[in-house]
Amino acid sequence: MASAPVVRLVAGCHPRPVAAVTAATVLYARSRRRRLPETAGIAAAVLAGQLSIGWQNDALDAARDRAAGRRDKPAARGEVTPASLAAAAVVAGAASVPLSLRLGRPAGWAHLAAVTAGTAYNLGLRATALSPMPYLVAFGLLPAVVDLASPDGRRPPAAVLATASLLGGAAHVANVLPDLDDDVAHGIVGLPHRLGRRGAIVLLAGLLLAVGALLEQVPGAPARWRHCAAGWSLAVAAGTLALEAPTGPGPRRPSRAAFHLVTLGAVVDAGLLLAATRAAPAPSGRPPVPATRGAGH
């Protein structure tokens, strides 16, 4: 099939995290009452940046994934070459520049800084004690991109910035947990590796609990929605602890269930924030802007 190479290439971009980050950004943009054309522009820039970071990662890790027998990676299965992944990463990264700058200089530079942070992680920061930093920076900048792109130049709530940043840190820890031993064997020793599995799990749970506490502080959101968002974060924390709990003697079978749960948690948090904002009174005291209002609807 002619589409098969494209499908394999897409499979090498970390499609679920790419889709989740883009979806969460879109939901946040709608919660900030951005119109559909503006939201589409933000989504295009974020998608291009996330594709570039994902393809970089698989291109750089192709040999290691092959040695580790990663059957979930098309490069490890020989279905796509590292050179193809690298070329796709360059194209997506190049596309992210004009797409970002179309949002305006402040928003554009903020998004390009987020993409640069992801690239720095791939190129070496993941093997240092600063491994969470690119995630903290990149995820924390995404709400700022949405708000800086607003014509009124509004500032994102500090609680939202901190929540997004900590969700990024949690995603990093959850993502590396299944590969701790293999990473160390290949010289990749980030902060979770230095803490050990138990310490990394405690860190992950702590980050998610902090997210729940911060969501209680989002300004303008009705209490019921804030409680719901905080409760959901507590549930995600409990779920990750249950998924990563020791299962008995012997080697642990690698699983990315905790990472997928944290990723889902980020999207649901963004959706709850959207619902909370829609339920809150508009800043001027007028009724909230309906979801169908504005150009392009």
N, C-alpha and C positions, 0 to 999 in steps of 0.2 A: 504494500500500500504506500502511496506517495506521502501520506500524512504520518507514517510510522516514524521517520526521523524527527519530525517536529514533536510528536508525542514523547519520544524518548528524551529529547532536549528539555521539554517542559518538566518531565519527571526528575531531571537533574537540577532543578532550581529551588528545591525544598518547597514544593507547591503549597502544602498545607500552611506552614508558617507565613509564606508570602501572601496567601489569600487572607489569612487571619489578620495580619498587620494592616493590610489594605482595607479590609472590611471594618476593623476597629477604628481606623482613621476616618473612614467615610461616616460611620455612625457618630463619631465625635463632631465631625463637620456639620452633620444635620442637627445635632443637639445644640450647636451654636448658631442655628438658623441660617446656614449658608445655602444659597440657592443651588439648584441642580447643576447648572453650567459651571459654577465655581467649585462645587464639590467634585465634579467630574475632572476638572483640571488638577485638583489636589490629588485625587485618586490616581490619575495617570502618572504624576511625578513620583508618588510613593511606590506605585507598582514597578516602575522602571528601576528605581533605586533598590528595591527589595530583590528584583530579579537579578540585578548585577551582583549583589552580595551573595545570593544563593548560588549562582553559577560559579563565582570565584571560589567559594568554599569547596564545591564538588570537584572543580578542576584541580585545586591544590591538594585535595585529599584522595585523588583517584587511586594512586598506588597504595596508600595505606588502607583504603577501604577494600581494595582487591585482596590485599594480604590478610585482612581481618574477615574476609568472606561475607561482606555486607551485601546481601542479596536484594536489599531495598534501594541500592544505588545503581543506576544504569551504567555509569562509568566502570564500576566494579564488575558488572556483568559483561562488560565489553560491548555494550549496545550503543555507546556514544564515546567519542574520544575526548581526552582532556583538552586537546587543542580546540575542539568544537565548543566545549563549555567555556573556555577562556575567551574565544572570539565572541560568543554570545554575551559574556559578561562585559566585554569592552563596548559592544554595541548598546547594550542596555544602560551602561554607565554614561556613555556619551549622550544618549537620548535623555537621560535624567537631568542634564545640565540645562538645555533650553526649556524643558518642561517645568523645571523648578523655578527658573528665573521669570517665566511667564506669570508666576504667582506674585511677582513683585520682589524687589531686591531683599528686603528683610526676611520674608518667608523663604525665598529661593536660597539664600545663603544658609539659613537655618537648616533647610532640608539637605543641602549639599554637605553641610557639616555632619549631619546624621549618617549620610552615605559614606563619608570619609571615615567616620568612627567604625562602621561595619567593615570597611576595607582594612582598616588598621588591625581589627581583631583577626581577620583572616590571615594577614601578612605577618603576624607574630605576637600580638598582645595576648592572644589566647594561651600562650605558653608561659605567661608570667603571673605574678600575684595580682596584677591589675586586670586580669581577664574579664571581670564583670564590668569594668569601666566603659567599654564601647557600648554595651547593652544599656547601661544606665543613661549614658549620654544620648544615644540614638533614640531610644524609646521616649525619653523625657522631652526631646525636641519635637516629636511629632505633633502633640497638641499645640505647641508654640507655632509650628508651621501653619496650622489651620487658622489660628487667631491672627498671626502677623499678616496673613493674606487677606484679612478682612479690610474692606474700605475704611472702616472707622478706626483701624489700628488698635483694636481692643487687646488687652493683655489676658492671657489664660489664667484661670485661678491657680494659685500656688498649690492647692491640694490636688488639682488634676495633674499638674506637671510632676509632682512628687509621686503620685499614684502610678502614672505611666512609667516613670523611671524605675520604680521598684518592681513593677511587673516585668520590665526588661531584665532586671537582675534575677528575678525568679525564673524567667524563661532560660537564661543562661545556665543556672544551676541545674534545672530539670533536664536540659538538653544534654549536659555532659555526664550526668549520673550513670547512664547505661555503659558509658565508654571509659570510665575512670581508669581501670587497669590497662586497657589497650592504649589509651592516651599516654600514660606514664611510660609504657614500654617503648613508645615512639618519641619520647622526649617532650611531650606536651604536658606541662605541669602548671595548670592555672590555679586560681585560688581554691576552687572546690577540691581539686586533687590534693592540695596541701592540707586542707582541713580533714581529708578522709571522708569515707562514705557517711559515717554517722554525723560528723560535723557539717557536711554539705547538706544533709537532710534537715538538720536543725536550722541552718541558715535559710534554706528554702521555706520552711514553715514560718520562720520569723519574718521574712519578707512578705509573705502572703498575709500574715496577721497585721503587719503594718499597713498593707494596702487596705484591709478592712477598716482599720482605724481612720485612715485618711479619707476614705469614701464617706465616712460620717461627717466630715468637715466641708464637703463640697457646698459652696454658698448657693443659696437660692433653691436648693432641692428640697421638696417636701420630706418630712421625717420618715414617712413610710418607705419612700424610695431609697433614702440613705440607709435605713435599717436593712432593707432588702439587699442592697449592694454589699453592705458589710457582712451580712449573714452568708451571702453567696461566697465571699472571699474566705470566710471561716470554713465553709463546706469544702472549698477547693483545698485549703490547707490540710483539713482532716483527710481528704481523699488522697492527697500526695503522700502523707505520712503512712496511710494504710497501704498504698501501692508500693512504697519503698521499704516497708517493714521487713526485717529478716524473716526468711521462710524456712530456715533450718540449716543444717550443715551442708558444706559443699559449695561450689561456685554458683553465683547467682546468674540466672539467665537474663541477658540484657533485655530491657523493655523500655519503650518510649511512651508508655501509658501516662506517666506523670507529666512529661513534657506536653503531650496532647491535651491533658486536663488543664494545665496552666495556660496553654494557648487558647483553649475554649473559654477559660476564665476571663482572659483579657477581652475577648469579643463580647461576652455576656456583660462584663462590667461597662463596656462602652455602650451597649444596648440599654442597660439600666440607667446610665447617665442621660442618654437620649430621652428615655421615658420620663425621667425625673425632671428634665428641663422643659419638656412639653407640658408636664403637669403643673409647673411653677408659673406664677404670674409673670408677664413680660416686664422688663425693667421700668417701663414708663407707666405701668399700672394697667395698660390695656390687656385684653385677652391675648394668650400666646398665639404666635403666628401659626396658622394651620400648616400641616406638612405639604399641602398641595399648592401653597401660595408661592408666587414668584415666577420669574421668567423661566421658560423651559419646561413648565409643568403642563 
